[in-house]
Structures are given as C-alpha cells and as structure tokens.
Amino acid sequence: MSNKPTWVAVCDLAQITPATGVCALVKGRQVAIFRPAEDEQVFAIDNMDPFAQANVLSRGIICQHQDELWVASPLKKQRFNLQTGRCLENEAVAVEAYQARVNKGQVEVQL
C-alpha cells in the first residue's frame, strides 16, 4: 500500500462563487476551499481556526496583502496565507495548506 498523496474530487468549480470559500469533508478532514476570482485558481487550507478553535476559515473574507492572497478568520480576524497556511499576525502559527486544482471543471484537493 502506498502513502502517495491522491487527488480527491470535491465539487464542480461552478458551485463555488468567485471571491468566496466553501468547506468540504476530504478524507475525514474539514478543508476550506477558496476561489478568489472568476478564473480557475483555487486554494485549500484546513478549516480550523487555531485561535478560535472553530471550523470557520471557509467563511472568512479573502484579502490581498503584499501581492499575496489571505483569508481573514470571521471570528478573531487573524489572516492566513492561502498558499502556505502561515498566519500574518503570529508567525509561530500556521494551518495546513493543500494542493488544489481544477480538472475538467472539478475542484480537486490533494491530501
């Protein structure tokens, strides 16, 4: 049996409104998936806000800071980088970031 990461289909890209995020259960994990714009670029990070200890990051606001995309937690407002998962306000904290892509109109996440 291989531990090779696999791509998991989550939903149709059309089901994610541009400039928003959604939550998906992927292999038992809550993953926040974001679609920042009208194009096919998507990002995936853990949905758990480590400061509030609540699964809410998918409901956060996508923002840009120094040419990077972030999501601001809806509860305590800390920002997490959509590519790396690192926290802007506290460099000792990060959430898991996952590879995400659109394949034939389907959003896929690699765990």
N, C-alpha and C positions, 0 to 999 in steps of 0.2 A: 504494500500500500504506500502511495506517495503522499508526501506533505506539500506537494506543489500547489501553489495558490491557483484557484479556479475562478473564472468569471461567472457571476450569478446574475441572471436577468431579473430586473426589479420591476420595471414598468415601461410603458410607452413614454417616449420623450414628451409627446403632446399632453400627457397627464400632469406635467409639471409646468405651471405658469411661469413665464420668464420673470426673473427678479425675486423668486421665492425658493423655499425649500420644502421638502417632504420627508417624512420618516418612513423607513422600511425595516422590516424584520428580515435580516440576512444571516442565515446560519445561526439563528438564536441571538443575534446582536441587533440592537437598535442603531441604525445608521441614518444619519442626516444627509440627504442628497440635495444639492443646490444647483440651480440653473440660473446663473447671473444675468443672462441676456437672451435674445431671440435665437442665437445660434445654437450649435450642438455641444457647447462646452458645459461639462458637468463636473462637480466635485463631491466627494464623500468623506465625512468625518464621523466620529462617534457622536451620538445624540445626547450623551450625558454631559451636563454642565458640571464640571468638577467643583465649582464654588457653591452652587446651589444644591448639588446632589439630586438633580432632577433631569429627566429626559426631555429637554426643551429646546435644544440648539436648532432643530429643524424649523422652529417658529421664530428664529432670530431674524434680524434685519441685515441684509447683505450690504457691505460698505467697502469703500476703497480707501487705502491709506498707503502713501508712498508707492503707488503703482502696483499694490498687491491687494487681492480680494480677501475680505474678512467677514465673519458673521458675528454680530453683537448679540450676546445672550439676552433673551427677553426678560430675564429676572434680575441679574446683577450687573448687566451691561459690559462684562469683560468681552474683549474681541479675540476670536480665534482665527488663525490663518487657514484659508480653505485648501491650500496645497500641503502645508506641513503640520497643521494642527496646533502650532505653538500659540501661546497666549501673549498678546501685545502688552498687557498691563503687568504680567508677572512671568518672567522668563523661566522660572522654575516649574511652571505648569504647562501641560500640553494635553491635547486629546489625540487619539489615534486618527491618522489620516489614511485613506484607502485610495487605490487607483480606481478611477471611474471613467467610463467611456459610453459613447452611443454607437451601437452596432445595428445597422438596418432598422433604425427607428426605435430600438430598445435601449434603455439605460441599463448598463451592466456595472457591477461593482466586483472588485477582486479582493478576496479575503485570503 
